[in-house]
Every structure is written in structure tokens, then in C-alpha cells.
């Protein structure tokens, strides 16, 4: 579930307060905020390099990611199972005419259109339960069923799964470990139909692309790491130069 901006800050504050009150634990200590939302540079890079037209999201939340995607992709399909969040997203996305907001359980809704997709799409899977006020307390992590449905169609789609750390680390007591697959199980599902697919975990996201797209993904990953470091290095050098000039 992706959040950013003032709406996201407010929601996280409310969620953290409820979680702390109900469990006596800190949400962030377990789930963290390693990366806020989808790695945008990587998603846009994959769109450009692989000529992707459609972006599919499970877990709309307040519509932040789908609104961003509406400015990057020709067609956006986003699925939300919480009525209040769905209603809120309808208002936020009212002006984004290339966004199709659907209500319901993500595996069920995905089945209604995946087979109709005419070309590979980018799937952003982020429909797991994210605490009070979100969908899925009784079905906390539908990602395995989502993968099966996504791969039931004609094409090998690009898949990005948010919050990779949740599948590799102990979960807070509010979550049921038996409801959450481990990373090896997710990898097995991602390779069940496409055994040669290339997988990577980067920026807290599990990414799957076709084998022939490995070089493109690795280049994007490398750029996403080196570009910020280069900007930081440049800023440090500029700051040091200003200090030297001031001391002359």
C-alpha cells in the first residue's frame, strides 16, 4: 500500500497511533518506510524500454500511485477492496480519465480482465492488509493468488511486489504469519509458468521481468542507485566550494 504527501502522512499517523494502542508495539519497527510507494524511475524506465501501455495496481488506498501512473501510462487499472478508501479514491481520481477504478477482492477482480489484455502490462501488487482502516484483515496477503491470476493470461507481464521485507522478516503480532508467504514461496510462484524469468529485489520491491529484459532492469537498478549518490556527491562538493569561497 503506497502513501505519499500530506494525505499519506495523516494516514500513517492515524495508523501508527491505532496500532500502538491495540498492540503496544511500533508499526514502523516492523514494517518501516524503506521506500515510499513505487520506485518511479524504475517503473517509468521499464515502461519506456519495454513499450508498456497499461499499469495495473492492486491496493489503491487513497489513489496516490494510480494518480501518478495516470500521467505516465496510457491506461491505468486500480483495485481497492475497502469501501471507504474506494470512495475516497473516486474523488481523487475523478479528473484522471485514463484510470479505471474497480472495487472488490483483487484476485477476483483481476480474473475479470487479465485474459483480455492485448499486450504485456506492468502489475504493481500492493493489496496486503496494512493495518486498521484498510482491507484484508481476514485475508491479509493475497499476493500468491494474484500472481497465479496475472500469469493465467496470454502474456508474460512485468510484476512488481511492494514491501519485500514483509516476506523476509518476522511480522508484528497483529499480523498472522501463516497468512503471509515467505520470499522463496513467492519466487516459486513467479517462476511457475515462466521459469526463465529474471527476478530482483530492489528498493523493498520484488521485480520480475522476462529473461530477455534482464539487462534493461539491471541498468535501471544501477541508475537508481548511482544517480542519487551522484547528486549527493555534487551537492557536497558545491557546499564545500561555497565554504572555501566564504573563508577567502
Protein Blocks (a to p, Z undefined) as FASTA:
>chain_A
ZZedjklmmmmmmmmmmmmmmnopafklmnopmbgcjafklmmmmmmmnopabdcdehjk
nommmmmmmmmbmbdcdddfbfklmmmmmmmmmmmmkbccdeddfklmmmmmmmmpcbdc
ddddfkbcebehiahklmmblklmmmmmmmmmmbdcddddehkllmmcccdfkbcfklpc
cfklmmmmmmmmmmmbccddeehiacdddfklmmmmmmmmmmmmmmmmmmmmmmmmmmmm
mmmmmmZZ
